[in-house]
């Protein structure tokens, strides 16, 4: 079964409130076996417009990644994130 990956590109507008998002999302990530491969860090812009924060999260499967996103725990966190940051998020199937 292929792993699933969240890829998130984020511009945070309110760093203090974004910490609330991180804290609120943590139980969902723990429940669904999230493994953070990249979280923030420097970015080398090659093509297109980069965002300030880029995150790659590995899950045991695509279904785990989907279930994490749709979980009540994560949806509570997503509401906070949507208030304080602009983001694109997707789930990609691994090989």
N, C-alpha and C positions, 0 to 999 in steps of 0.2 A: 504494500500500500504506500503510495507516494506521500511524502511529507507535504504539509501546507505552510505557506509563508505569508505573513502579513507584510506588506510594504506600505509604509506611511511616510508622506512628505508633509511637513508641518511648518507653518510660521506661527509662533506663539505671540499673542498680543498682550497677555497678562501672565508674567512668569510666576507670580505668587499664587494665583488661582490655578495655574497649570499643575502646580504641586498637588492640589486637591484632586485633579483628574488622575494623576499617577497613583496616589494613595487609594482612591476609590476603585481603580481598575485592577489593582494588585490581586485581590482574591480571584477574579476571573482568570487572570493569567496563570495563577498557581493551580486552579482547578482544572484547566485544560492543557497543562503541560507546556506552557510557553517557555521558549529558550531565546533570550535576546542575543542576536548576532551583531547588531549595530544599533546604537542608541545615541543620537547626537553626533558629536565628533566633527572633525573638519571635513569639508566638502571641496572637491575639485570639480568645478563646473565645466563640462565638456560641450554639451549641446542643450539648447533650450534653457529655460529659467529654473534655476535650482531654488529650493526652499532651505531655510536656515537649519531645520532639524529633520533628519532622515532616520527612519527606524526600520529594521528588518527583524521580524520575530518568527522563529521556527516553531511549528506545532507537529505533533506526531502524525497528523493526517490533515487533509483538506477539511474533512468533516469536523475535526477538533477546532480548526481555525474558524470555520463558519459558526459552530456552536458557541465558541467563545464570544465572537462578535454579537451574536443574537441573545446571549445570556442576560438575565436581569441585572447581574452584577456589572457587566460591561456597559449595558445600555444606560445605567445610572451614571457611569463615568463619561460616556460619550456625550451626554447632555452638558456636562461641565466643559468638556473639550470644545464642543461646538460653540459655546459662549465665549471662549477665551483664545481660540486659535482657528486658523484657516488650514484645511488639510485635504489631501487626496489620500484615500486608502484603498487598497485592493488586496485580494488573496490570490496567490499564485501557486499552482501545483508544482511540486518539485519533481526531479527526475530520478 
